[in-house]
Amino acid sequence: MRIKNLLLLSSIAIFLQFNIHGQNNAKDTIAFSDANTQEVIEFGKLLEATIHDNEPNKFIFKLNKDTFFDRVLTEYPNLDRKDDFIKGFLDGMGKALTSFPTEIIQEVQKGAYYDFINYRYNAEAQTYYCLFRLYSLETGMNYHDYRISKGVDKLQFCDMYVYLSGEHFSNTIGRMMGYTLPDDKLTDQDLTLDNSESKALLKAILLNKDAEYEKSYAILDGLKSKLSEEKFILIFKSLVASQIDETKYLKSLEDLIRQFPNDQTIALNEIDYHIYKEDYFEAIQTINALQNETEDDFLNYLKANVAFQDKNYDLALNLYTYTIENYTDFFEGQAGYLSTLVMMKNYTEATRYLDTLIDEGYEKDGLISYVEEDDDNGENILKSYSKSNQFKSWKSKID
């Protein structure tokens, strides 16, 4: 289940498009009330609709860029915002940010799911957050937790916490800004880094963009300063390693987990690690902790996949049953349920389920192909069933 940090890669792409004057015209805190809660719920639904309706401009309109820029520049309180370089940086960021919703829309058009799950009120931040889930079979799972701010007469979002990077998007962009700002733009009070290592990191980012994964990984693996211990860098390193081989990928995940033990913000990375190591009990325990935090019942599907890999078919069947009952249009859940019946040699029930799928609108020819054909890896987990008398009889039956 190799997971891909879409937003982390997107933020790098955004940053590389830069060739930052921000004024905070929004209220960055919102009081908890029934009226505000209802408004936040409607905001979450609206933001979801902009993605599903292919309206990236409406999505970006809901971002309060001024407040976002202020949050990006938190680590650089003494930067001269009237400086031409900084103003150009901010202008470039504002233009490049439009690529974020466009990338999510493209993923949805290829079959990914992007759904508003729930909201919460963060007493420490004194504002609301709206939680979204991004999931696809190809890129795996991620969560975006949007920080809500109050404009003059409307709600907007001013930042988002990204689960796979373990930090707010503004922190990620601000960090990358620090890697590239000229030394003469920073004061002693601003965040500074070892100049040679920050340049090396930028080179690694560029190499990764050009699919030079081995070279990018070699640079990241050779970092020696405090930079090498940062969560962002360790996560980025694991993403690069995942493009090379399993050994490097597992080692990079081990480095991340060792550096940040018991850190809930790396739960998705940890789940992937336990699955690769076939530590299925630990994987499910980590998913349970994430489910407690997000209150996302879709994670039962993830647990079903882990139970299936662990050959705990009774548990897998129960969890897939929950998934298909609560996510009726989610074919991966239905496919998991069918595969589990086949693994249990329950061909009679598997055949009944094919009829159920037809009743739900699936074409018989498509289901026949799904059962009989190999996947992209040249494998077919349903092969034994495809040769069974039950399936052959069902296939030949004239409807």
Residue pairs with C-beta under 8 A, 6 or more apart in sequence:
1 140
1 271
1 272
1 275
1 302
1 305
2 140
2 242
2 249
2 272
3 139
3 140
3 141
3 142
3 164
3 268
3 269
3 271
3 272
4 138
4 139
4 140
4 142
4 239
4 242
5 142
5 162
5 164
5 165
5 235
5 239
6 103
6 104
6 107
6 134
6 139
6 142
6 164
7 100
7 142
7 144
7 160
7 162
7 164
7 165
7 169
8 162
8 164
8 165
8 172
8 232
8 235
8 236
8 239
9 239
10 99
10 100
10 103
11 165
11 169
11 172
11 173
11 176
12 176
12 205
12 208
12 209
12 236
13 99
13 103
13 209
14 93
14 96
14 97
14 99
14 100
14 173
15 96
15 173
15 176
15 177
15 205
16 205
16 206
16 209
17 92
17 95
17 96
17 99
18 89
18 92
18 93
18 96
19 88
19 89
19 91
19 92
20 69
20 72
20 73
20 86
20 89
20 90
20 91
20 92
20 93
20 177
21 69
21 81
21 82
21 86
21 87
21 90
22 65
22 66
22 67
22 68
22 69
22 70
22 72
22 73
22 81
22 90
23 66
24 66
24 67
24 70
25 64
25 66
25 67
25 151
25 152
26 64
26 66
26 67
26 149
26 150
26 151
26 156
26 158
27 149
27 150
27 151
28 67
28 127
28 149
28 158
29 125
29 126
29 127
29 150
30 36
30 126
30 127
30 128
30 148
30 149
30 150
31 126
32 121
32 128
36 128
37 119
37 121
37 128
39 155
40 119
40 128
40 130
40 148
40 155
41 119
43 62
43 130
43 148
43 155
44 116
44 119
44 130
44 132
44 146
45 116
46 62
47 59
47 62
47 116
47 130
47 132
47 146
47 157
48 114
48 115
48 116
48 132
49 55
50 56
50 58
50 59
50 62
50 101
51 59
51 101
51 104
51 105
51 108
51 114
52 108
52 114
54 105
54 109
56 98
56 101
56 102
56 105
57 98
59 101
60 97
60 98
60 101
62 155
62 156
62 157
63 97
63 156
63 157
63 158
64 149
64 151
64 156
64 157
64 158
65 94
65 97
67 149
67 156
67 158
67 159
68 158
68 159
68 170
69 90
69 93
69 94
71 158
71 159
71 168
71 170
71 174
72 93
72 170
72 173
72 174
72 177
73 79
73 81
73 174
74 170
74 174
75 174
75 178
75 190
75 191
76 174
76 177
76 178
76 181
76 186
76 190
76 191
77 189
77 190
78 187
78 189
78 190
79 86
79 185
79 186
79 190
80 86
80 185
81 87
81 90
83 185
85 182
85 185
86 185
89 177
93 173
104 112
104 114
104 134
107 114
107 134
107 136
107 139
108 114
110 136
110 138
111 136
111 137
111 138
112 134
112 135
112 136
112 138
112 139
113 133
113 134
113 135
113 136
113 330
114 132
114 133
114 134
115 132
115 133
116 130
116 131
116 132
117 131
117 132
117 133
117 294
117 295
117 296
117 298
118 130
118 131
118 294
118 295
118 296
119 128
119 129
119 130
119 131
120 128
120 129
120 131
121 127
121 128
121 129
122 128
122 129
125 147
127 147
127 148
127 149
128 148
129 145
129 146
129 147
129 148
129 161
130 145
130 146
130 148
130 157
131 143
131 144
131 145
131 146
131 294
131 296
132 143
132 144
132 145
132 146
133 141
133 142
133 143
133 294
133 296
133 298
134 141
134 142
134 143
134 144
135 141
135 142
135 298
137 332
140 268
140 272
141 268
141 302
142 162
142 163
142 164
142 268
143 162
143 163
143 164
143 268
143 294
143 296
144 160
144 161
144 162
144 163
145 160
145 161
145 162
145 163
146 157
146 159
146 160
147 157
147 158
147 159
147 160
147 161
147 168
148 155
148 156
148 157
148 158
149 155
149 156
149 157
149 158
150 156
159 168
159 169
159 170
160 168
160 169
161 167
161 168
161 169
162 168
162 169
162 172
163 265
163 267
163 268
164 235
164 268
164 269
165 172
165 231
165 232
165 235
166 231
166 232
166 235
166 260
166 263
166 265
166 266
167 231
167 232
167 265
172 232
175 230
175 232
176 205
178 190
178 191
178 192
178 193
178 198
179 193
179 198
179 201
179 202
180 198
180 202
183 192
183 195
186 192
193 225
193 227
194 225
194 227
197 223
197 224
197 225
197 227
198 227
200 219
200 222
200 223
201 219
201 220
201 223
201 227
201 233
203 219
204 215
204 216
204 217
204 219
204 220
204 240
205 216
205 236
207 213
207 215
207 216
207 219
208 216
208 236
208 239
208 240
211 243
213 240
213 243
213 244
214 244
216 240
217 237
217 240
217 241
217 244
217 248
220 228
220 233
220 236
220 237
220 240
221 237
223 233
227 233
228 234
229 259
231 256
231 259
231 260
231 263
231 265
231 266
234 252
234 255
234 256
234 259
234 260
235 256
235 266
235 269
237 252
237 255
237 256
238 249
238 252
238 253
238 256
238 269
240 252
241 248
241 249
241 251
241 252
242 249
246 276
249 276
250 273
250 276
250 277
253 269
253 270
253 272
253 273
253 276
254 273
256 266
256 269
257 266
257 269
257 270
257 273
260 266
264 289
264 290
264 293
267 286
267 287
267 289
267 290
267 293
268 290
270 286
271 283
271 286
271 287
271 290
271 302
274 280
274 282
274 283
274 286
275 283
275 306
275 309
278 309
278 310
280 306
280 307
280 309
280 310
280 312
283 306
284 303
284 306
284 307
287 299
287 302
287 303
287 306
288 303
290 296
290 299
291 297
291 299
291 300
297 322
297 326
298 323
298 327
300 319
300 322
300 323
301 319
301 320
301 323
301 327
301 330
301 332
301 333
301 336
303 315
303 319
304 315
304 316
304 319
304 320
304 323
304 333
304 336
304 340
305 316
305 336
307 313
307 315
307 316
307 319
308 316
308 336
308 339
308 340
308 343
311 343
313 340
313 343
313 344
316 336
316 340
317 337
317 340
317 341
317 344
320 333
320 336
320 337
320 340
321 337
323 330
323 333
323 336
323 337
324 330
324 333
324 334
324 337
327 333
328 360
334 357
335 370
337 353
338 350
338 353
338 354
338 382
339 381
339 382
341 347
341 349
341 350
341 353
342 350
342 381
342 382
342 384
342 385
343 381
347 385
347 388
347 390
347 391
348 390
350 385
350 390
350 391
351 390
351 391
351 393
351 394
354 367
354 371
354 394
355 394
357 367
358 364
358 367
358 399
364 399
368 395
370 382
371 382
371 385
371 386
371 391
372 380
372 382
372 386
373 380
374 380
380 386
385 391
